[in-house]
């Protein structure tokens, strides 16, 4: 941690979704492989530097119900609604396989199409409850959002710090890419770049 109490290299592990019951438990959307591992890497820290120690975690439907040492009652738990919880990247284990990685490690990667055309640079990842989305700053224009899927991104080259996208599944196809017979372009309906 830095002198301000904030993390040097924060990795998002969860987002508080509100209070659960009257004893101060919180509903948390966990981004760990095992949702109950939310506290396995030590105390969580929010953007203001506040620390939260997980005393217990149990799965309930699509969230984890967490009891934090620092949260004593429902009123405090309700004030945490929407709070993002981080750990420093240094406390996380290194990926076991070459094809495993943390999404945050891909920020800064160059992005190009399978044909070798430059698209831009990865600037963020988002999860809007429908799967991960990659945000890319293009060489010109507004940022692009594409699905983080194997169909849209068939290659991630860690050595070259490069992400390769397939334009159709990535939603990058333009009307110029439409087949000459007037049919629909591969990957479904065309979308304008955002």
Rosetta constraint file for C-alpha pairs under 8 A:
AtomPair CA 1 CA 5 HARMONIC 5.81 0.50
AtomPair CA 1 CA 6 HARMONIC 5.76 0.50
AtomPair CA 1 CA 7 HARMONIC 4.68 0.50
AtomPair CA 1 CA 8 HARMONIC 5.65 0.50
AtomPair CA 1 CA 88 HARMONIC 7.67 0.50
AtomPair CA 2 CA 6 HARMONIC 5.76 0.50
AtomPair CA 2 CA 7 HARMONIC 6.19 0.50
AtomPair CA 2 CA 8 HARMONIC 6.11 0.50
AtomPair CA 4 CA 49 HARMONIC 7.60 0.50
AtomPair CA 5 CA 49 HARMONIC 5.25 0.50
AtomPair CA 6 CA 45 HARMONIC 7.55 0.50
AtomPair CA 6 CA 47 HARMONIC 7.12 0.50
AtomPair CA 6 CA 48 HARMONIC 7.03 0.50
AtomPair CA 6 CA 49 HARMONIC 4.84 0.50
AtomPair CA 7 CA 45 HARMONIC 7.76 0.50
AtomPair CA 7 CA 49 HARMONIC 7.72 0.50
AtomPair CA 7 CA 87 HARMONIC 7.15 0.50
AtomPair CA 7 CA 88 HARMONIC 5.63 0.50
AtomPair CA 8 CA 88 HARMONIC 6.60 0.50
AtomPair CA 9 CA 88 HARMONIC 5.27 0.50
AtomPair CA 9 CA 89 HARMONIC 5.56 0.50
AtomPair CA 9 CA 90 HARMONIC 7.66 0.50
AtomPair CA 10 CA 86 HARMONIC 5.72 0.50
AtomPair CA 10 CA 87 HARMONIC 5.60 0.50
AtomPair CA 10 CA 88 HARMONIC 4.64 0.50
AtomPair CA 10 CA 89 HARMONIC 5.97 0.50
AtomPair CA 11 CA 86 HARMONIC 5.25 0.50
AtomPair CA 11 CA 87 HARMONIC 5.51 0.50
AtomPair CA 11 CA 88 HARMONIC 5.94 0.50
AtomPair CA 11 CA 89 HARMONIC 5.78 0.50
AtomPair CA 11 CA 104 HARMONIC 6.80 0.50
AtomPair CA 12 CA 31 HARMONIC 7.45 0.50
AtomPair CA 12 CA 84 HARMONIC 6.93 0.50
AtomPair CA 12 CA 85 HARMONIC 5.91 0.50
AtomPair CA 12 CA 86 HARMONIC 4.46 0.50
AtomPair CA 12 CA 87 HARMONIC 6.81 0.50
AtomPair CA 13 CA 30 HARMONIC 5.98 0.50
AtomPair CA 13 CA 31 HARMONIC 5.03 0.50
AtomPair CA 13 CA 32 HARMONIC 6.14 0.50
AtomPair CA 13 CA 38 HARMONIC 6.66 0.50
AtomPair CA 13 CA 84 HARMONIC 7.92 0.50
AtomPair CA 13 CA 85 HARMONIC 5.87 0.50
AtomPair CA 13 CA 86 HARMONIC 5.41 0.50
AtomPair CA 13 CA 87 HARMONIC 7.02 0.50
AtomPair CA 14 CA 28 HARMONIC 6.28 0.50
AtomPair CA 14 CA 29 HARMONIC 5.33 0.50
AtomPair CA 14 CA 30 HARMONIC 4.36 0.50
AtomPair CA 14 CA 31 HARMONIC 5.54 0.50
AtomPair CA 14 CA 32 HARMONIC 7.87 0.50
AtomPair CA 14 CA 38 HARMONIC 7.33 0.50
AtomPair CA 14 CA 84 HARMONIC 6.03 0.50
AtomPair CA 14 CA 85 HARMONIC 5.19 0.50
AtomPair CA 14 CA 86 HARMONIC 7.09 0.50
AtomPair CA 15 CA 28 HARMONIC 5.47 0.50
AtomPair CA 15 CA 29 HARMONIC 5.23 0.50
AtomPair CA 15 CA 30 HARMONIC 6.78 0.50
AtomPair CA 15 CA 82 HARMONIC 6.04 0.50
AtomPair CA 15 CA 83 HARMONIC 5.61 0.50
AtomPair CA 15 CA 84 HARMONIC 4.45 0.50
AtomPair CA 15 CA 85 HARMONIC 5.88 0.50
AtomPair CA 16 CA 26 HARMONIC 6.60 0.50
AtomPair CA 16 CA 27 HARMONIC 5.93 0.50
AtomPair CA 16 CA 28 HARMONIC 4.31 0.50
AtomPair CA 16 CA 29 HARMONIC 6.39 0.50
AtomPair CA 16 CA 80 HARMONIC 6.32 0.50
AtomPair CA 16 CA 81 HARMONIC 5.32 0.50
AtomPair CA 16 CA 82 HARMONIC 5.19 0.50
AtomPair CA 16 CA 83 HARMONIC 5.23 0.50
AtomPair CA 16 CA 84 HARMONIC 6.50 0.50
AtomPair CA 16 CA 85 HARMONIC 7.66 0.50
AtomPair CA 17 CA 26 HARMONIC 7.08 0.50
AtomPair CA 17 CA 27 HARMONIC 5.19 0.50
AtomPair CA 17 CA 28 HARMONIC 5.35 0.50
AtomPair CA 17 CA 29 HARMONIC 6.82 0.50
AtomPair CA 17 CA 80 HARMONIC 7.82 0.50
AtomPair CA 17 CA 81 HARMONIC 5.05 0.50
AtomPair CA 17 CA 82 HARMONIC 5.62 0.50
AtomPair CA 17 CA 83 HARMONIC 7.77 0.50
AtomPair CA 18 CA 26 HARMONIC 5.63 0.50
AtomPair CA 18 CA 27 HARMONIC 5.46 0.50
AtomPair CA 18 CA 28 HARMONIC 7.49 0.50
AtomPair CA 18 CA 77 HARMONIC 6.50 0.50
AtomPair CA 18 CA 78 HARMONIC 5.36 0.50
AtomPair CA 18 CA 79 HARMONIC 7.86 0.50
AtomPair CA 18 CA 80 HARMONIC 6.61 0.50
AtomPair CA 18 CA 81 HARMONIC 4.47 0.50
AtomPair CA 18 CA 82 HARMONIC 7.30 0.50
AtomPair CA 19 CA 24 HARMONIC 6.65 0.50
AtomPair CA 19 CA 25 HARMONIC 5.93 0.50
AtomPair CA 19 CA 26 HARMONIC 4.48 0.50
AtomPair CA 19 CA 27 HARMONIC 6.00 0.50
AtomPair CA 19 CA 74 HARMONIC 6.06 0.50
AtomPair CA 19 CA 77 HARMONIC 5.00 0.50
AtomPair CA 19 CA 78 HARMONIC 5.05 0.50
AtomPair CA 19 CA 81 HARMONIC 7.45 0.50
AtomPair CA 20 CA 24 HARMONIC 6.96 0.50
AtomPair CA 20 CA 25 HARMONIC 5.13 0.50
AtomPair CA 20 CA 26 HARMONIC 5.15 0.50
AtomPair CA 20 CA 27 HARMONIC 5.95 0.50
AtomPair CA 20 CA 65 HARMONIC 7.11 0.50
AtomPair CA 20 CA 74 HARMONIC 7.54 0.50
AtomPair CA 20 CA 77 HARMONIC 7.96 0.50
AtomPair CA 21 CA 25 HARMONIC 6.58 0.50
AtomPair CA 21 CA 74 HARMONIC 7.01 0.50
AtomPair CA 22 CA 73 HARMONIC 6.49 0.50
AtomPair CA 22 CA 74 HARMONIC 5.00 0.50
AtomPair CA 23 CA 72 HARMONIC 6.85 0.50
AtomPair CA 23 CA 73 HARMONIC 5.08 0.50
AtomPair CA 23 CA 74 HARMONIC 5.78 0.50
AtomPair CA 24 CA 67 HARMONIC 6.93 0.50
AtomPair CA 24 CA 68 HARMONIC 7.93 0.50
AtomPair CA 24 CA 71 HARMONIC 5.79 0.50
AtomPair CA 24 CA 72 HARMONIC 5.34 0.50
AtomPair CA 24 CA 73 HARMONIC 3.87 0.50
AtomPair CA 24 CA 74 HARMONIC 4.25 0.50
AtomPair CA 24 CA 75 HARMONIC 7.39 0.50
AtomPair CA 24 CA 76 HARMONIC 6.84 0.50
AtomPair CA 24 CA 77 HARMONIC 5.29 0.50
AtomPair CA 25 CA 65 HARMONIC 6.44 0.50
AtomPair CA 25 CA 66 HARMONIC 5.50 0.50
AtomPair CA 25 CA 67 HARMONIC 4.70 0.50
AtomPair CA 25 CA 68 HARMONIC 7.05 0.50
AtomPair CA 25 CA 71 HARMONIC 7.60 0.50
AtomPair CA 25 CA 73 HARMONIC 7.66 0.50
AtomPair CA 25 CA 74 HARMONIC 7.11 0.50
AtomPair CA 25 CA 77 HARMONIC 6.52 0.50
AtomPair CA 26 CA 65 HARMONIC 5.56 0.50
AtomPair CA 26 CA 66 HARMONIC 5.22 0.50
AtomPair CA 26 CA 67 HARMONIC 6.51 0.50
AtomPair CA 26 CA 68 HARMONIC 7.97 0.50
AtomPair CA 26 CA 77 HARMONIC 5.87 0.50
AtomPair CA 26 CA 78 HARMONIC 7.96 0.50
AtomPair CA 27 CA 63 HARMONIC 6.08 0.50
AtomPair CA 27 CA 64 HARMONIC 5.74 0.50
AtomPair CA 27 CA 65 HARMONIC 4.66 0.50
AtomPair CA 27 CA 66 HARMONIC 6.36 0.50
AtomPair CA 28 CA 63 HARMONIC 5.56 0.50
AtomPair CA 28 CA 64 HARMONIC 5.18 0.50
AtomPair CA 28 CA 65 HARMONIC 6.20 0.50
AtomPair CA 28 CA 66 HARMONIC 6.81 0.50
AtomPair CA 29 CA 62 HARMONIC 7.53 0.50
AtomPair CA 29 CA 63 HARMONIC 5.01 0.50
AtomPair CA 29 CA 64 HARMONIC 6.32 0.50
AtomPair CA 30 CA 35 HARMONIC 5.23 0.50
AtomPair CA 30 CA 36 HARMONIC 7.70 0.50
AtomPair CA 30 CA 38 HARMONIC 6.48 0.50
AtomPair CA 30 CA 63 HARMONIC 6.88 0.50
AtomPair CA 30 CA 64 HARMONIC 6.69 0.50
AtomPair CA 31 CA 35 HARMONIC 6.66 0.50
AtomPair CA 31 CA 38 HARMONIC 7.94 0.50
AtomPair CA 32 CA 36 HARMONIC 7.76 0.50
AtomPair CA 32 CA 37 HARMONIC 6.36 0.50
AtomPair CA 32 CA 38 HARMONIC 6.35 0.50
AtomPair CA 33 CA 37 HARMONIC 7.70 0.50
AtomPair CA 34 CA 38 HARMONIC 7.96 0.50
AtomPair CA 35 CA 59 HARMONIC 7.23 0.50
AtomPair CA 35 CA 63 HARMONIC 7.96 0.50
AtomPair CA 35 CA 64 HARMONIC 6.59 0.50
AtomPair CA 36 CA 57 HARMONIC 5.43 0.50
AtomPair CA 36 CA 58 HARMONIC 6.09 0.50
AtomPair CA 36 CA 59 HARMONIC 6.79 0.50
AtomPair CA 36 CA 64 HARMONIC 6.64 0.50
AtomPair CA 37 CA 41 HARMONIC 7.88 0.50
AtomPair CA 37 CA 57 HARMONIC 7.96 0.50
AtomPair CA 38 CA 54 HARMONIC 7.49 0.50
AtomPair CA 38 CA 57 HARMONIC 7.66 0.50
AtomPair CA 39 CA 43 HARMONIC 6.38 0.50
AtomPair CA 39 CA 44 HARMONIC 7.05 0.50
AtomPair CA 39 CA 53 HARMONIC 6.90 0.50
AtomPair CA 39 CA 54 HARMONIC 5.10 0.50
AtomPair CA 39 CA 55 HARMONIC 7.97 0.50
AtomPair CA 41 CA 87 HARMONIC 7.28 0.50
AtomPair CA 41 CA 91 HARMONIC 6.16 0.50
AtomPair CA 41 CA 92 HARMONIC 6.71 0.50
AtomPair CA 42 CA 53 HARMONIC 7.12 0.50
AtomPair CA 42 CA 87 HARMONIC 7.65 0.50
AtomPair CA 43 CA 51 HARMONIC 6.07 0.50
AtomPair CA 43 CA 52 HARMONIC 5.38 0.50
AtomPair CA 43 CA 53 HARMONIC 4.55 0.50
AtomPair CA 43 CA 54 HARMONIC 6.89 0.50
AtomPair CA 43 CA 87 HARMONIC 7.32 0.50
AtomPair CA 44 CA 51 HARMONIC 5.59 0.50
AtomPair CA 44 CA 52 HARMONIC 5.02 0.50
AtomPair CA 44 CA 53 HARMONIC 6.37 0.50
AtomPair CA 44 CA 54 HARMONIC 7.94 0.50
AtomPair CA 44 CA 85 HARMONIC 5.60 0.50
AtomPair CA 44 CA 86 HARMONIC 5.33 0.50
AtomPair CA 44 CA 87 HARMONIC 5.46 0.50
AtomPair CA 45 CA 49 HARMONIC 5.60 0.50
AtomPair CA 45 CA 50 HARMONIC 5.44 0.50
AtomPair CA 45 CA 51 HARMONIC 4.53 0.50
AtomPair CA 45 CA 52 HARMONIC 6.18 0.50
AtomPair CA 45 CA 85 HARMONIC 5.42 0.50
AtomPair CA 45 CA 86 HARMONIC 5.10 0.50
AtomPair CA 45 CA 87 HARMONIC 6.24 0.50
AtomPair CA 46 CA 50 HARMONIC 5.44 0.50
AtomPair CA 46 CA 51 HARMONIC 6.73 0.50
AtomPair CA 46 CA 83 HARMONIC 6.77 0.50
AtomPair CA 46 CA 84 HARMONIC 5.77 0.50
AtomPair CA 46 CA 85 HARMONIC 4.89 0.50
AtomPair CA 46 CA 86 HARMONIC 6.09 0.50
AtomPair CA 47 CA 84 HARMONIC 7.11 0.50
AtomPair CA 47 CA 85 HARMONIC 7.64 0.50
AtomPair CA 47 CA 86 HARMONIC 7.96 0.50
AtomPair CA 51 CA 70 HARMONIC 7.91 0.50
AtomPair CA 52 CA 68 HARMONIC 5.96 0.50
AtomPair CA 52 CA 69 HARMONIC 6.79 0.50
AtomPair CA 52 CA 70 HARMONIC 6.07 0.50
AtomPair CA 53 CA 68 HARMONIC 5.36 0.50
AtomPair CA 53 CA 69 HARMONIC 5.42 0.50
AtomPair CA 53 CA 70 HARMONIC 6.88 0.50
AtomPair CA 54 CA 66 HARMONIC 6.71 0.50
AtomPair CA 54 CA 67 HARMONIC 6.02 0.50
AtomPair CA 54 CA 68 HARMONIC 4.70 0.50
AtomPair CA 54 CA 69 HARMONIC 6.41 0.50
AtomPair CA 55 CA 66 HARMONIC 7.46 0.50
AtomPair CA 55 CA 67 HARMONIC 5.45 0.50
AtomPair CA 55 CA 68 HARMONIC 5.52 0.50
AtomPair CA 55 CA 69 HARMONIC 5.97 0.50
AtomPair CA 56 CA 66 HARMONIC 5.68 0.50
AtomPair CA 56 CA 67 HARMONIC 5.21 0.50
AtomPair CA 56 CA 68 HARMONIC 7.35 0.50
AtomPair CA 57 CA 64 HARMONIC 6.15 0.50
AtomPair CA 57 CA 65 HARMONIC 5.53 0.50
AtomPair CA 57 CA 66 HARMONIC 4.44 0.50
AtomPair CA 57 CA 67 HARMONIC 6.52 0.50
AtomPair CA 58 CA 64 HARMONIC 5.40 0.50
AtomPair CA 58 CA 65 HARMONIC 5.32 0.50
AtomPair CA 58 CA 66 HARMONIC 6.71 0.50
AtomPair CA 59 CA 63 HARMONIC 6.04 0.50
AtomPair CA 59 CA 64 HARMONIC 4.42 0.50
AtomPair CA 59 CA 65 HARMONIC 6.21 0.50
AtomPair CA 60 CA 64 HARMONIC 5.72 0.50
AtomPair CA 60 CA 65 HARMONIC 6.45 0.50
AtomPair CA 67 CA 71 HARMONIC 7.48 0.50
AtomPair CA 71 CA 76 HARMONIC 6.04 0.50
AtomPair CA 71 CA 77 HARMONIC 6.33 0.50
AtomPair CA 72 CA 76 HARMONIC 6.86 0.50
AtomPair CA 72 CA 77 HARMONIC 7.93 0.50
AtomPair CA 73 CA 77 HARMONIC 6.39 0.50
AtomPair CA 74 CA 78 HARMONIC 6.03 0.50
AtomPair CA 75 CA 79 HARMONIC 6.48 0.50
AtomPair CA 76 CA 80 HARMONIC 6.80 0.50
AtomPair CA 77 CA 81 HARMONIC 7.22 0.50
AtomPair CA 87 CA 91 HARMONIC 7.22 0.50
AtomPair CA 88 CA 92 HARMONIC 7.53 0.50
AtomPair CA 95 CA 100 HARMONIC 5.52 0.50
AtomPair CA 95 CA 101 HARMONIC 5.74 0.50
AtomPair CA 95 CA 102 HARMONIC 7.71 0.50
AtomPair CA 96 CA 100 HARMONIC 6.82 0.50
AtomPair CA 101 CA 105 HARMONIC 6.87 0.50
AtomPair CA 101 CA 106 HARMONIC 7.98 0.50
AtomPair CA 102 CA 106 HARMONIC 7.21 0.50
AtomPair CA 103 CA 107 HARMONIC 7.24 0.50
AtomPair CA 103 CA 125 HARMONIC 7.01 0.50
AtomPair CA 104 CA 124 HARMONIC 7.60 0.50
AtomPair CA 104 CA 125 HARMONIC 7.58 0.50
AtomPair CA 106 CA 122 HARMONIC 6.98 0.50
AtomPair CA 106 CA 161 HARMONIC 7.61 0.50
AtomPair CA 107 CA 121 HARMONIC 7.84 0.50
AtomPair CA 107 CA 122 HARMONIC 5.06 0.50
AtomPair CA 107 CA 123 HARMONIC 5.29 0.50
AtomPair CA 107 CA 124 HARMONIC 6.04 0.50
AtomPair CA 108 CA 121 HARMONIC 5.85 0.50
AtomPair CA 108 CA 122 HARMONIC 5.18 0.50
AtomPair CA 108 CA 123 HARMONIC 6.08 0.50
AtomPair CA 108 CA 161 HARMONIC 7.84 0.50
AtomPair CA 109 CA 121 HARMONIC 5.70 0.50
AtomPair CA 109 CA 122 HARMONIC 5.46 0.50
AtomPair CA 109 CA 161 HARMONIC 4.88 0.50
AtomPair CA 109 CA 162 HARMONIC 5.17 0.50
AtomPair CA 109 CA 163 HARMONIC 6.40 0.50
AtomPair CA 110 CA 118 HARMONIC 7.97 0.50
AtomPair CA 110 CA 119 HARMONIC 7.87 0.50
AtomPair CA 110 CA 120 HARMONIC 6.02 0.50
AtomPair CA 110 CA 121 HARMONIC 4.56 0.50
AtomPair CA 110 CA 122 HARMONIC 6.52 0.50
AtomPair CA 110 CA 161 HARMONIC 6.39 0.50
AtomPair CA 110 CA 162 HARMONIC 4.86 0.50
AtomPair CA 110 CA 163 HARMONIC 6.15 0.50
AtomPair CA 111 CA 118 HARMONIC 6.30 0.50
AtomPair CA 111 CA 119 HARMONIC 5.31 0.50
AtomPair CA 111 CA 120 HARMONIC 5.17 0.50
AtomPair CA 111 CA 121 HARMONIC 5.45 0.50
AtomPair CA 111 CA 122 HARMONIC 6.85 0.50
AtomPair CA 111 CA 136 HARMONIC 7.84 0.50
AtomPair CA 111 CA 162 HARMONIC 5.84 0.50
AtomPair CA 111 CA 163 HARMONIC 4.79 0.50
AtomPair CA 111 CA 164 HARMONIC 5.78 0.50
AtomPair CA 111 CA 165 HARMONIC 7.11 0.50
AtomPair CA 112 CA 116 HARMONIC 5.64 0.50
AtomPair CA 112 CA 117 HARMONIC 5.29 0.50
AtomPair CA 112 CA 118 HARMONIC 4.35 0.50
AtomPair CA 112 CA 119 HARMONIC 4.86 0.50
AtomPair CA 112 CA 120 HARMONIC 6.97 0.50
AtomPair CA 112 CA 162 HARMONIC 7.56 0.50
AtomPair CA 112 CA 163 HARMONIC 6.55 0.50
AtomPair CA 112 CA 164 HARMONIC 5.10 0.50
AtomPair CA 112 CA 165 HARMONIC 6.16 0.50
AtomPair CA 113 CA 117 HARMONIC 5.22 0.50
AtomPair CA 113 CA 118 HARMONIC 6.59 0.50
AtomPair CA 113 CA 119 HARMONIC 6.75 0.50
AtomPair CA 113 CA 164 HARMONIC 5.39 0.50
AtomPair CA 113 CA 165 HARMONIC 4.75 0.50
AtomPair CA 113 CA 166 HARMONIC 5.89 0.50
AtomPair CA 113 CA 167 HARMONIC 6.55 0.50
AtomPair CA 114 CA 164 HARMONIC 5.83 0.50
AtomPair CA 114 CA 165 HARMONIC 5.94 0.50
AtomPair CA 114 CA 166 HARMONIC 5.83 0.50
AtomPair CA 114 CA 167 HARMONIC 7.94 0.50
AtomPair CA 118 CA 139 HARMONIC 7.70 0.50
AtomPair CA 119 CA 138 HARMONIC 5.48 0.50
AtomPair CA 119 CA 139 HARMONIC 6.57 0.50
AtomPair CA 120 CA 136 HARMONIC 6.06 0.50
AtomPair CA 120 CA 137 HARMONIC 5.31 0.50
AtomPair CA 120 CA 138 HARMONIC 3.87 0.50
AtomPair CA 120 CA 139 HARMONIC 5.17 0.50
AtomPair CA 121 CA 136 HARMONIC 5.32 0.50
AtomPair CA 121 CA 137 HARMONIC 5.25 0.50
AtomPair CA 121 CA 138 HARMONIC 6.42 0.50
AtomPair CA 122 CA 134 HARMONIC 6.92 0.50
AtomPair CA 122 CA 135 HARMONIC 5.99 0.50
AtomPair CA 122 CA 136 HARMONIC 4.50 0.50
AtomPair CA 122 CA 137 HARMONIC 6.43 0.50
AtomPair CA 123 CA 134 HARMONIC 7.87 0.50
AtomPair CA 123 CA 135 HARMONIC 5.76 0.50
AtomPair CA 123 CA 136 HARMONIC 5.55 0.50
AtomPair CA 123 CA 137 HARMONIC 6.37 0.50
AtomPair CA 124 CA 134 HARMONIC 6.15 0.50
AtomPair CA 124 CA 135 HARMONIC 5.11 0.50
AtomPair CA 124 CA 136 HARMONIC 7.21 0.50
AtomPair CA 125 CA 132 HARMONIC 6.64 0.50
AtomPair CA 125 CA 133 HARMONIC 5.59 0.50
AtomPair CA 125 CA 134 HARMONIC 4.71 0.50
AtomPair CA 125 CA 135 HARMONIC 5.88 0.50
AtomPair CA 126 CA 132 HARMONIC 5.68 0.50
AtomPair CA 126 CA 133 HARMONIC 5.08 0.50
AtomPair CA 126 CA 134 HARMONIC 6.56 0.50
AtomPair CA 126 CA 135 HARMONIC 7.51 0.50
AtomPair CA 127 CA 131 HARMONIC 5.83 0.50
AtomPair CA 127 CA 132 HARMONIC 4.71 0.50
AtomPair CA 127 CA 133 HARMONIC 6.16 0.50
AtomPair CA 128 CA 132 HARMONIC 7.32 0.50
AtomPair CA 128 CA 133 HARMONIC 7.94 0.50
AtomPair CA 131 CA 147 HARMONIC 7.40 0.50
AtomPair CA 131 CA 148 HARMONIC 7.41 0.50
AtomPair CA 132 CA 147 HARMONIC 6.30 0.50
AtomPair CA 132 CA 148 HARMONIC 5.37 0.50
AtomPair CA 132 CA 149 HARMONIC 7.98 0.50
AtomPair CA 133 CA 145 HARMONIC 6.23 0.50
AtomPair CA 133 CA 146 HARMONIC 5.57 0.50
AtomPair CA 133 CA 147 HARMONIC 4.58 0.50
AtomPair CA 133 CA 148 HARMONIC 5.20 0.50
AtomPair CA 134 CA 144 HARMONIC 7.99 0.50
AtomPair CA 134 CA 145 HARMONIC 5.54 0.50
AtomPair CA 134 CA 146 HARMONIC 5.33 0.50
AtomPair CA 134 CA 147 HARMONIC 6.15 0.50
AtomPair CA 134 CA 148 HARMONIC 5.83 0.50
AtomPair CA 135 CA 143 HARMONIC 6.59 0.50
AtomPair CA 135 CA 144 HARMONIC 5.60 0.50
AtomPair CA 135 CA 145 HARMONIC 4.60 0.50
AtomPair CA 135 CA 146 HARMONIC 6.71 0.50
AtomPair CA 136 CA 143 HARMONIC 5.50 0.50
AtomPair CA 136 CA 144 HARMONIC 5.05 0.50
AtomPair CA 136 CA 145 HARMONIC 6.35 0.50
AtomPair CA 137 CA 142 HARMONIC 7.06 0.50
AtomPair CA 137 CA 143 HARMONIC 4.67 0.50
AtomPair CA 137 CA 144 HARMONIC 6.51 0.50
AtomPair CA 138 CA 142 HARMONIC 6.99 0.50
AtomPair CA 138 CA 143 HARMONIC 6.08 0.50
AtomPair CA 138 CA 144 HARMONIC 7.05 0.50
AtomPair CA 142 CA 193 HARMONIC 7.77 0.50
AtomPair CA 142 CA 194 HARMONIC 5.67 0.50
AtomPair CA 143 CA 194 HARMONIC 6.04 0.50
AtomPair CA 144 CA 193 HARMONIC 6.24 0.50
AtomPair CA 144 CA 194 HARMONIC 5.20 0.50
AtomPair CA 145 CA 194 HARMONIC 7.30 0.50
AtomPair CA 146 CA 152 HARMONIC 7.54 0.50
AtomPair CA 146 CA 170 HARMONIC 5.31 0.50
AtomPair CA 146 CA 171 HARMONIC 6.64 0.50
AtomPair CA 147 CA 152 HARMONIC 6.48 0.50
AtomPair CA 147 CA 170 HARMONIC 6.25 0.50
AtomPair CA 148 CA 152 HARMONIC 6.69 0.50
AtomPair CA 148 CA 153 HARMONIC 6.57 0.50
AtomPair CA 149 CA 153 HARMONIC 5.80 0.50
AtomPair CA 149 CA 154 HARMONIC 7.78 0.50
AtomPair CA 150 CA 154 HARMONIC 4.88 0.50
AtomPair CA 150 CA 155 HARMONIC 7.85 0.50
AtomPair CA 151 CA 166 HARMONIC 7.08 0.50
AtomPair CA 151 CA 169 HARMONIC 5.96 0.50
AtomPair CA 151 CA 170 HARMONIC 7.69 0.50
AtomPair CA 152 CA 165 HARMONIC 5.56 0.50
AtomPair CA 152 CA 166 HARMONIC 5.12 0.50
AtomPair CA 152 CA 167 HARMONIC 7.11 0.50
AtomPair CA 152 CA 168 HARMONIC 7.46 0.50
AtomPair CA 152 CA 169 HARMONIC 4.67 0.50
AtomPair CA 152 CA 170 HARMONIC 4.42 0.50
AtomPair CA 153 CA 163 HARMONIC 6.94 0.50
AtomPair CA 153 CA 164 HARMONIC 5.73 0.50
AtomPair CA 153 CA 165 HARMONIC 4.44 0.50
AtomPair CA 153 CA 166 HARMONIC 6.12 0.50
AtomPair CA 153 CA 170 HARMONIC 7.34 0.50
AtomPair CA 154 CA 164 HARMONIC 6.43 0.50
AtomPair CA 154 CA 165 HARMONIC 6.42 0.50
AtomPair CA 154 CA 166 HARMONIC 7.02 0.50
AtomPair CA 155 CA 163 HARMONIC 5.99 0.50
AtomPair CA 155 CA 164 HARMONIC 5.10 0.50
AtomPair CA 155 CA 165 HARMONIC 7.28 0.50
AtomPair CA 156 CA 161 HARMONIC 7.71 0.50
AtomPair CA 156 CA 162 HARMONIC 5.96 0.50
AtomPair CA 156 CA 163 HARMONIC 4.60 0.50
AtomPair CA 156 CA 164 HARMONIC 6.32 0.50
AtomPair CA 157 CA 161 HARMONIC 5.73 0.50
AtomPair CA 157 CA 162 HARMONIC 5.05 0.50
AtomPair CA 157 CA 163 HARMONIC 6.26 0.50
AtomPair CA 158 CA 162 HARMONIC 6.54 0.50
AtomPair CA 165 CA 170 HARMONIC 6.60 0.50
AtomPair CA 166 CA 170 HARMONIC 5.89 0.50
AtomPair CA 167 CA 171 HARMONIC 6.03 0.50
AtomPair CA 167 CA 172 HARMONIC 4.65 0.50
AtomPair CA 167 CA 173 HARMONIC 5.36 0.50
AtomPair CA 168 CA 172 HARMONIC 5.97 0.50
AtomPair CA 168 CA 173 HARMONIC 5.16 0.50
AtomPair CA 168 CA 185 HARMONIC 7.47 0.50
AtomPair CA 168 CA 186 HARMONIC 5.56 0.50
AtomPair CA 168 CA 187 HARMONIC 4.39 0.50
AtomPair CA 168 CA 188 HARMONIC 7.40 0.50
AtomPair CA 169 CA 186 HARMONIC 7.66 0.50
AtomPair CA 169 CA 187 HARMONIC 4.76 0.50
AtomPair CA 169 CA 188 HARMONIC 7.83 0.50
AtomPair CA 170 CA 187 HARMONIC 7.93 0.50
AtomPair CA 171 CA 187 HARMONIC 7.22 0.50
AtomPair CA 171 CA 190 HARMONIC 6.70 0.50
AtomPair CA 171 CA 191 HARMONIC 5.95 0.50
AtomPair CA 171 CA 193 HARMONIC 7.97 0.50
AtomPair CA 172 CA 190 HARMONIC 7.59 0.50
AtomPair CA 172 CA 191 HARMONIC 6.75 0.50
AtomPair CA 172 CA 192 HARMONIC 7.29 0.50
AtomPair CA 172 CA 193 HARMONIC 6.39 0.50
AtomPair CA 173 CA 177 HARMONIC 5.98 0.50
AtomPair CA 173 CA 185 HARMONIC 7.64 0.50
AtomPair CA 173 CA 190 HARMONIC 5.78 0.50
AtomPair CA 173 CA 191 HARMONIC 6.83 0.50
AtomPair CA 173 CA 192 HARMONIC 7.89 0.50
AtomPair CA 174 CA 178 HARMONIC 7.25 0.50
AtomPair CA 174 CA 190 HARMONIC 5.98 0.50
AtomPair CA 174 CA 191 HARMONIC 6.83 0.50
AtomPair CA 174 CA 192 HARMONIC 6.64 0.50
AtomPair CA 175 CA 190 HARMONIC 6.69 0.50
AtomPair CA 177 CA 185 HARMONIC 6.67 0.50
AtomPair CA 178 CA 182 HARMONIC 6.97 0.50
AtomPair CA 178 CA 183 HARMONIC 7.13 0.50
AtomPair CA 178 CA 184 HARMONIC 6.42 0.50
AtomPair CA 178 CA 185 HARMONIC 4.71 0.50
AtomPair CA 179 CA 183 HARMONIC 5.92 0.50
AtomPair CA 179 CA 184 HARMONIC 6.87 0.50
AtomPair CA 179 CA 185 HARMONIC 5.88 0.50
AtomPair CA 184 CA 188 HARMONIC 6.47 0.50
AtomPair CA 184 CA 189 HARMONIC 6.67 0.50
AtomPair CA 185 CA 189 HARMONIC 6.93 0.50
AtomPair CA 185 CA 190 HARMONIC 7.19 0.50
